[in-house]
């Protein structure tokens, strides 16, 4: 190859030391992209420590998506079931989120609100639940709201092999969270 051909190479346009810095950063960036999904437990302690070192960079660039939420073993989904009662005694039943919510981004917002119910600090739980009841009371024009947490468990492989569907009643557990009355200052 002639010297003229070597001078025309695009990678020679950048001096050698900036190329090395750029290459090192690209390698680090690719590792930062790969680490969040690789560090999901169960994993090795080496990967866990590497992920800890890279975490500030990955978080700053939002590379640390919630992979743990979807894999390797997703947990149960949290839904909020409500029964709102009108003054005449008629009721409005609902679930949050529900499949009819559109646009899907709004569904996702409702889904994330209900998922956060599992992480409410104990000292804030009552006020947090009151805020849900207040919102439901306003939207339904019902003064009384009963809230129930519904946990929807994923079926096991054995259940899937036996033909159990996602709508199987045994895959749901319900816990009454409280009854809130607007007249008692929701």
DRENTOR-559542 format. One record per residue: residue number from 1; residue in one letter; chain; x, y, z of N, C-alpha, C in turn. Coordinates in Angstrom, 3 decimals. Layout:
<recs>
REC   num   residuo   cadena         nX         nY         nZ        caX        caY        caZ         cX         cY         cZ
REC   NUM         A        A          X          Y          Z          X          Y          Z          X          Y          Z
...
</recs>
This chain:
<recs>
REC   num   residuo   cadena         nX         nY         nZ        caX        caY        caZ         cX         cY         cZ
REC     1         X        A      0.849     -1.166      0.000      0.000      0.000      0.000      0.898      1.234      0.000
REC     2         X        A      0.553      2.198     -0.797      1.384      3.407     -0.897      1.107      4.339      0.274
REC     3         X        A      2.021      5.253      0.513      1.838      6.232      1.588      0.657      7.137      1.305
REC     4         X        A      0.369      7.411      0.055     -0.773      8.267     -0.293     -2.076      7.594      0.120
REC     5         X        A     -2.164      6.254     -0.094     -3.367      5.522      0.317     -3.531      5.531      1.835
REC     6         X        A     -2.413      5.386      2.555     -2.480      5.394      4.018     -2.915      6.748      4.552
REC     7         X        A     -2.514      7.827      3.896     -2.881      9.163      4.349     -4.362      9.462      4.139
REC     8         X        A     -4.995      8.742      3.207     -6.407      8.993      2.913     -7.367      8.219      3.818
REC     9         X        A     -6.863      7.386      4.704     -7.745      6.621      5.584     -8.468      7.560      6.547
REC    10         X        A     -9.774      7.373      6.734    -10.526      8.274      7.609    -10.049      8.229      9.063
REC    11         X        A     -9.622      7.058      9.567     -9.217      6.983     10.966     -7.906      7.704     11.237
REC    12         X        A     -7.160      8.017     10.162     -5.940      8.797     10.345     -6.244     10.289     10.463
REC    13         X        A     -7.482     10.675     10.214     -7.842     12.088     10.301     -7.810     12.567     11.752
REC    14         X        A     -8.025     11.644     12.687     -7.988     11.986     14.112     -6.636     11.534     14.661
REC    15         X        A     -5.958     12.374     15.400     -4.675     11.964     15.987     -4.846     10.730     16.876
REC    16         X        A     -3.761     10.020     17.102     -3.811      8.735     17.790     -4.326      8.834     19.232
REC    17         X        A     -3.924      9.813     20.030     -4.354      9.858     21.433     -5.846     10.125     21.583
REC    18         X        A     -6.471     11.011     20.768     -7.934     11.142     20.895     -8.671      9.877     20.445
REC    19         X        A     -8.104      9.168     19.459     -8.717      7.908     19.015     -8.728      6.890     20.139
REC    20         X        A     -7.641      6.821     20.882     -7.561      5.877     22.002     -8.584      6.242     23.089
REC    21         X        A     -8.699      7.524     23.368     -9.683      7.966     24.368    -11.097      7.643     23.883
REC    22         X        A    -11.377      7.929     22.617    -12.694      7.634     22.046    -12.972      6.134     22.069
REC    23         X        A    -11.982      5.333     21.710    -12.150      3.875     21.726    -12.401      3.373     23.144
REC    24         X        A    -11.665      3.900     24.116    -11.859      3.487     25.511    -13.258      3.874     25.986
REC    25         X        A    -13.719      5.085     25.633    -15.062      5.507     26.033    -16.122      4.623     25.377
REC    26         X        A    -15.950      4.306     24.084    -16.926      3.445     23.397    -16.989      2.068     24.048
REC    27         X        A    -15.828      1.517     24.409    -15.803      0.222     25.083    -16.534      0.317     26.430
REC    28         X        A    -16.245      1.360     27.194    -16.908      1.575     28.479    -18.418      1.723     28.287
REC    29         X        A    -18.825      2.465     27.262    -20.246      2.697     26.999    -20.955      1.387     26.638
REC    30         X        A    -20.336      0.560     25.816    -20.935     -0.733     25.449    -21.071     -1.610     26.696
REC    31         X        A    -20.054     -1.597     27.551    -20.132     -2.356     28.806    -21.263     -1.809     29.677
REC    32         X        A    -21.401     -0.484     29.721    -22.469      0.137     30.521    -23.847     -0.238     29.992
REC    33         X        A    -23.979     -0.435     28.699    -25.257     -0.868     28.120    -25.542     -2.317     28.495
REC    34         X        A    -24.496     -3.146     28.504    -24.673     -4.574     28.761    -24.837     -4.904     30.245
REC    35         X        A    -24.295     -4.101     31.139    -24.276     -4.447     32.563    -25.655     -4.516     33.234
REC    36         X        A    -26.559     -3.577     33.015    -27.839     -3.687     33.744    -28.568     -5.017     33.543
REC    37         X        A    -28.745     -5.505     32.315    -29.424     -6.800     32.215    -28.573     -7.970     32.713
REC    38         X        A    -27.243     -7.850     32.607    -26.380     -8.940     33.067    -26.294     -9.021     34.586
REC    39         X        A    -26.582     -7.939     35.268    -26.416     -7.913     36.724    -27.689     -8.256     37.490
REC    40         X        A    -28.723     -8.684     36.782    -29.976     -9.067     37.449    -29.734    -10.354     38.225
REC    41         X        A    -30.087    -10.392     39.508    -29.923    -11.637     40.264    -30.796    -12.737     39.675
REC    42         X        A    -30.371    -13.957     39.682    -29.115    -14.450     40.219    -27.966    -14.178     39.246
REC    43         X        A    -26.885    -13.642     39.757    -25.716    -13.342     38.938    -24.467    -13.515     39.788
REC    44         X        A    -23.320    -13.419     39.153    -22.068    -13.568     39.899    -21.771    -12.294     40.681
REC    45         X        A    -20.958    -12.433     41.707    -20.590    -11.259     42.506    -19.736    -10.301     41.685
REC    46         X        A    -18.949    -10.828     40.737    -18.123     -9.971     39.884    -19.001     -9.038     39.051
REC    47         X        A    -20.039     -9.601     38.417    -20.943     -8.766     37.620    -21.681     -7.761     38.499
REC    48         X        A    -22.060     -8.182     39.690    -22.732     -7.270     40.612    -21.845     -6.097     41.002
REC    49         X        A    -20.566     -6.375     41.262    -19.634     -5.304     41.623    -19.359     -4.389     40.438
REC    50         X        A    -19.218     -4.981     39.242    -18.999     -4.158     38.042    -20.199     -3.250     37.798
REC    51         X        A    -21.386     -3.803     37.980    -22.599     -3.002     37.778    -22.642     -1.848     38.767
REC    52         X        A    -22.188     -2.090     39.997    -22.146     -1.024     40.993    -21.200      0.097     40.607
REC    53         X        A    -20.082     -0.259     39.974    -19.118      0.757     39.538    -19.654      1.578     38.371
REC    54         X        A    -20.403      0.920     37.503    -20.902      1.574     36.294    -22.242      2.264     36.543
REC    55         X        A    -22.890      1.949     37.655    -24.246      2.442     37.930    -24.415      3.951     37.792
REC    56         X        A    -23.528      4.790     38.331    -23.750      6.238     38.184    -23.802      6.681     36.718
REC    57         X        A    -22.915      6.121     35.899    -22.902      6.454     34.471    -24.182      5.946     33.802
REC    58         X        A    -24.548      4.688     34.086    -25.744      4.097     33.476    -27.003      4.853     33.891
REC    59         X        A    -27.068      5.285     35.149    -28.238      6.029     35.622    -28.303      7.416     34.997
REC    60         X        A    -27.144      8.058     34.864    -27.115      9.405     34.282    -27.614      9.397     32.843
REC    61         X        A    -27.306      8.329     32.101    -27.743      8.231     30.704    -29.010      7.394     30.553
REC    62         X        A    -29.604      7.015     31.673    -30.828      6.202     31.697    -30.668      4.908     30.907
REC    63         X        A    -29.536      4.248     31.122    -29.279      2.958     30.488    -29.722      1.807     31.383
REC    64         X        A    -30.087      2.109     32.604    -30.427      1.080     33.589    -31.933      0.844     33.660
REC    65         X        A    -32.516      0.498     32.544    -33.958      0.251     32.493    -34.338     -0.830     33.494
REC    66         X        A    -35.585     -0.953     33.784    -36.053     -1.902     34.791    -36.073     -3.329     34.290
REC    67         X        A    -34.923     -3.842     33.859    -34.881     -5.211     33.348    -35.340     -6.210     34.399
REC    68         X        A    -35.016     -5.958     35.658    -35.384     -6.875     36.725    -36.894     -7.033     36.843
REC    69         X        A    -37.624     -6.056     36.331    -39.082     -6.108     36.418    -39.638     -7.227     35.532
REC    70         X        A    -38.995     -7.451     34.391    -39.518     -8.394     33.410    -38.845     -9.760     33.462
REC    71         X        A    -37.644     -9.837     33.998    -36.919    -11.094     33.940    -35.926    -11.161     35.088
REC    72         X        A    -35.407    -12.276     35.467    -35.720    -13.585     34.920    -37.026    -14.141     35.463
REC    73         X        A    -37.481    -13.645     36.612    -38.739    -14.126     37.180    -39.579    -12.933     37.613
REC    74         X        A    -40.461    -12.469     36.734    -41.266    -11.302     37.111    -42.165    -11.629     38.298
REC    75         X        A    -42.373    -10.635     39.117    -43.221    -10.824     40.293    -44.684    -10.618     39.955
REC    76         X        A    -45.467    -10.557     40.999    -46.904    -10.367     40.816    -47.201     -8.930     40.399
REC    77         X        A    -48.351     -8.761     39.762    -48.824     -7.425     39.399    -49.751     -6.937     40.503
REC    78         X        A    -49.692     -5.646     40.775    -50.574     -5.057     41.779    -51.651     -4.256     41.067
REC    79         X        A    -52.885     -4.570     41.367    -54.026     -3.856     40.805    -54.806     -3.243     41.964
REC    80         X        A    -55.553     -2.217     41.675    -56.390     -1.582     42.694    -57.843     -1.723     42.254
REC    81         X        A    -58.596     -2.474     43.026    -60.018     -2.675     42.752    -60.791     -1.730     43.669
REC    82         X        A    -61.847     -1.143     43.140    -62.632     -0.247     43.995    -64.118     -0.470     43.782
REC    83         X        A    -64.848     -0.192     44.839    -66.302     -0.151     44.790    -66.692      1.202     45.358
REC    84         X        A    -67.263      2.030     44.509    -67.697      3.367     44.922    -69.216      3.333     45.071
REC    85         X        A    -69.706      3.873     46.174    -71.138      3.820     46.481    -71.734      5.220     46.426
REC    86         X        A    -72.833      5.327     45.659    -73.550      6.607     45.561    -74.463      6.778     46.774
REC    87         X        A    -74.989      7.977     46.928    -75.888      8.257     48.066    -77.166      7.415     48.000
REC    88         X        A    -77.605      7.070     46.772    -78.826      6.263     46.642    -78.560      4.764     46.844
REC    89         X        A    -77.302      4.392     47.101    -76.968      2.993     47.361    -76.447      2.237     46.156
REC    90         X        A    -76.586      2.799     44.956    -76.054      2.117     43.773    -74.521      2.179     43.804
REC    91         X        A    -73.900      1.241     43.119    -72.439      1.151     43.190    -71.793      1.230     41.812
REC    92         X        A    -70.553      1.653     41.824    -69.705      1.676     40.634    -68.490      0.824     40.974
REC    93         X        A    -68.254     -0.215     40.174    -67.099     -1.086     40.385    -66.049     -0.749     39.340
REC    94         X        A    -64.808     -0.836     39.738    -63.743     -0.563     38.786    -62.437     -1.196     39.199
REC    95         X        A    -61.519     -1.195     38.255    -60.189     -1.746     38.467    -59.193     -0.756     37.889
REC    96         X        A    -58.094     -0.585     38.570    -57.060      0.324     38.089    -55.740     -0.430     38.090
REC    97         X        A    -55.069     -0.535     36.978    -55.480     -0.100     35.650    -56.411     -1.135     35.029
REC    98         X        A    -57.071     -0.745     33.976    -57.904     -1.679     33.225    -57.551     -1.556     31.750
REC    99         X        A    -57.842     -2.587     31.011    -57.402     -2.663     29.610    -58.000     -1.595     28.711
REC   100         X        A    -59.074     -0.976     29.128    -59.730      0.023     28.289    -59.079      1.397     28.322
REC   101         X        A    -58.078      1.586     29.178    -57.439      2.901     29.280    -56.649      3.179     28.011
REC   102         X        A    -56.902      4.332     27.437    -56.218      4.743     26.209    -55.880      6.211     26.322
REC   103         X        A    -54.774      6.701     25.933    -53.670      6.025     25.255    -52.912      5.101     26.211
REC   104         X        A    -52.113      4.223     25.639    -51.416      3.219     26.426    -50.469      3.841     27.448
REC   105         X        A    -49.967      5.031     27.158    -49.091      5.696     28.113    -49.846      6.005     29.401
REC   106         X        A    -51.121      6.340     29.287    -51.946      6.575     30.472    -52.159      5.263     31.228
REC   107         X        A    -52.354      4.160     30.492    -52.459      2.841     31.131    -51.182      2.561     31.918
REC   108         X        A    -50.048      2.813     31.286    -48.765      2.565     31.946    -48.634      3.416     33.206
REC   109         X        A    -49.083      4.647     33.142    -49.033      5.534     34.309    -49.879      4.960     35.445
REC   110         X        A    -51.075      4.513     35.133    -51.935      3.909     36.155    -51.299      2.637     36.704
REC   111         X        A    -50.712      1.851     35.813    -50.066      0.609     36.222    -48.917      0.895     37.191
REC   112         X        A    -48.107      1.889     36.870    -46.978      2.219     37.739    -47.464      2.801     39.075
REC   113         X        A    -48.569      3.521     39.070    -49.131      4.023     40.331    -49.553      2.871     41.242
REC   114         X        A    -50.202      1.873     40.665    -50.630      0.747     41.496    -49.437     -0.106     41.915
REC   115         X        A    -48.445     -0.247     41.056    -47.248     -1.008     41.427    -46.522     -0.350     42.591
REC   116         X        A    -46.556      0.968     42.650    -45.851      1.679     43.726    -46.514      1.468     45.082
REC   117         X        A    -47.727      0.931     45.102    -48.422      0.711     46.370    -47.652     -0.244     47.280
REC   118         X        A    -46.863     -1.118     46.699    -46.085     -2.055     47.499    -44.888     -1.420     48.177
REC   119         X        A    -44.572     -0.187     47.809    -43.377      0.471     48.338    -43.702      1.728     49.139
REC   120         X        A    -44.938      1.874     49.533    -45.339      3.059     50.295    -44.751      2.951     51.702
REC   121         X        A    -44.048      3.979     52.165    -43.582      3.952     53.559    -44.787      3.855     54.498
REC   122         X        A    -44.642      3.077     55.535    -45.765      2.797     56.440    -46.413      4.064     56.988
REC   123         X        A    -45.598      5.063     57.296    -46.149      6.295     57.881    -46.952      7.108     56.865
REC   124         X        A    -46.780      6.827     55.578    -47.514      7.565     54.543    -48.655      6.764     53.922
REC   125         X        A    -48.763      5.495     54.282    -49.715      4.611     53.606    -51.156      5.113     53.680
REC   126         X        A    -51.601      5.531     54.841    -52.999      5.961     54.991    -53.300      7.176     54.115
REC   127         X        A    -52.408      8.158     54.116    -52.621      9.361     53.296    -52.562      9.015     51.806
REC   128         X        A    -51.673      8.120     51.445    -51.526      7.686     50.056    -52.828      7.036     49.583
REC   129         X        A    -53.361      6.130     50.376    -54.609      5.451     50.008    -55.781      6.429     49.981
REC   130         X        A    -55.794      7.381     50.900    -56.836      8.423     50.886    -56.807      9.196     49.573
REC   131         X        A    -55.603      9.454     49.056    -55.509     10.209     47.801    -56.107      9.418     46.641
REC   132         X        A    -55.897      8.089     46.631    -56.543      7.258     45.613    -58.061      7.339     45.759
REC   133         X        A    -58.545      7.184     46.994    -59.989      7.219     47.245    -60.580      8.571     46.857
REC   134         X        A    -59.865      9.646     47.163    -60.331     11.000     46.822    -60.491     11.134     45.306
REC   135         X        A    -59.508     10.669     44.567    -59.553     10.762     43.099    -60.713      9.936     42.536
REC   136         X        A    -60.874      8.723     43.033    -61.966      7.861     42.564    -63.311      8.478     42.935
REC   137         X        A    -63.419      9.040     44.126    -64.653      9.682     44.569    -65.026     10.836     43.642
REC   138         X        A    -64.040     11.636     43.271    -64.303     12.765     42.359    -64.751     12.277     40.982
REC   139         X        A    -64.035     11.284     40.454    -64.338     10.817     39.094    -65.689     10.119     39.001
REC   140         X        A    -66.078      9.409     40.058    -67.336      8.655     40.020    -68.500      9.414     40.638
REC   141         X        A    -68.208     10.547     41.283    -69.227     11.323     41.998    -69.891     10.482     43.088
REC   142         X        A    -69.096      9.623     43.732    -69.591      8.770     44.811    -68.898      9.163     46.115
REC   143         X        A    -69.657      9.350     47.190    -69.046      9.793     48.446    -68.308      8.701     49.228
REC   144         X        A    -68.574      7.442     48.915    -67.957      6.342     49.676    -67.173      5.449     48.721
REC   145         X        A    -65.916      5.152     49.085    -65.051      4.337     48.222    -64.384      3.251     49.056
REC   146         X        A    -64.507      2.033     48.575    -63.836      0.892     49.206    -62.685      0.476     48.292
REC   147         X        A    -61.474      0.393     48.848    -60.289      0.037     48.065    -59.803     -1.354     48.441
REC   148         X        A    -59.455     -2.132     47.418    -58.934     -3.480     47.618    -57.690     -3.656     46.757
REC   149         X        A    -56.607     -4.120     47.374    -55.395     -4.442     46.608    -55.555     -5.854     46.060
REC   150         X        A    -55.322     -5.987     44.761    -55.409     -7.283     44.105    -54.017     -7.632     43.600
REC   151         X        A    -53.480     -8.742     44.088    -52.200     -9.231     43.584    -52.485    -10.326     42.574
REC   152         X        A    -51.913    -10.181     41.395    -52.097    -11.153     40.321    -50.779    -11.888     40.137
REC   153         X        A    -50.758    -13.143     40.516    -49.537    -13.945     40.468    -49.364    -14.600     39.107
REC   154         X        A    -48.114    -14.705     38.700    -47.797    -15.390     37.448    -47.995    -16.889     37.645
REC   155         X        A    -48.547    -17.577     36.645    -48.684    -19.027     36.781    -47.312    -19.698     36.689
REC   156         X        A    -47.166    -20.799     37.386    -45.926    -21.567     37.309    -45.906    -22.344     35.997
REC   157         X        A    -44.759    -22.908     35.667    -44.662    -23.704     34.436    -45.623    -24.893     34.484
REC   158         X        A    -45.755    -25.496     35.663    -46.667    -26.638     35.799    -48.102    -26.213     35.506
REC   159         X        A    -48.482    -25.041     36.010    -49.837    -24.539     35.775    -50.072    -24.279     34.289
REC   160         X        A    -49.078    -23.721     33.621    -49.203    -23.448     32.183    -49.358    -24.759     31.424
REC   161         X        A    -48.559    -25.755     31.798    -48.655    -27.067     31.136    -50.027    -27.705     31.342
REC   162         X        A    -50.642    -27.414     32.487    -51.971    -27.956     32.780    -53.086    -27.150     32.125
REC   163         X        A    -52.728    -26.061     31.427    -53.715    -25.276     30.707    -54.347    -24.153     31.512
REC   164         X        A    -53.763    -23.818     32.656    -54.300    -22.730     33.479    -54.098    -21.410     32.737
REC   165         X        A    -55.123    -20.583     32.687    -55.032    -19.297     31.992    -54.629    -18.193     32.962
REC   166         X        A    -54.295    -17.037     32.413    -53.937    -15.890     33.244    -55.123    -15.381     34.053
REC   167         X        A    -56.323    -15.664     33.603    -57.530    -15.192     34.293    -58.015    -16.157     35.366
REC   168         X        A    -57.258    -17.184     35.665    -57.629    -18.165     36.674    -57.839    -17.470     38.023
REC   169         X        A    -58.991    -17.645     38.661    -59.265    -16.972     39.937    -58.250    -17.304     41.034
REC   170         X        A    -57.624    -18.486     40.961    -56.639    -18.864     41.978    -55.350    -18.054     41.879
REC   171         X        A    -55.160    -17.327     40.771    -53.929    -16.548     40.620    -54.082    -15.125     41.169
REC   172         X        A    -55.218    -14.839     41.796    -55.466    -13.520     42.377    -55.626    -13.641     43.890
REC   173         X        A    -55.091    -12.672     44.607    -55.387    -12.579     46.043    -55.823    -11.147     46.326
REC   174         X        A    -56.818    -11.013     47.177    -57.392     -9.696     47.463    -57.203     -9.343     48.937
REC   175         X        A    -56.850     -8.063     49.166    -56.700     -7.544     50.526    -57.446     -6.222     50.618
REC   176         X        A    -58.415     -6.149     51.515    -59.149     -4.902     51.714    -58.208     -3.871     52.325
REC   177         X        A    -58.104     -2.718     51.686    -57.227     -1.649     52.168    -57.967     -0.659     53.055
REC   178         X        A    -59.247     -0.510     52.807    -60.011      0.413     53.633    -61.240      0.936     52.926
REC   179         X        A    -62.110      1.546     53.709    -63.313      2.188     53.197    -63.191      3.660     53.560
REC   180         X        A    -63.345      4.511     52.568    -63.134      5.949     52.750    -64.412      6.689     52.411
REC   181         X        A    -64.766      7.621     53.264    -65.996      8.384     53.104    -65.647      9.848     52.881
REC   182         X        A    -66.125     10.404     51.769    -65.827     11.800     51.432    -66.336     12.754     52.507
REC   183         X        A    -67.444     12.414     53.130    -68.006     13.272     54.173    -67.119     13.304     55.419
REC   184         X        A    -66.231     12.333     55.524    -65.286     12.309     56.645    -63.935     12.846     56.191
REC   185         X        A    -63.965     13.801     55.280    -62.777     14.524     54.808    -61.738     13.620     54.164
REC   186         X        A    -62.107     13.088     53.023    -61.131     12.344     52.234    -59.999     13.276     51.926
</recs>
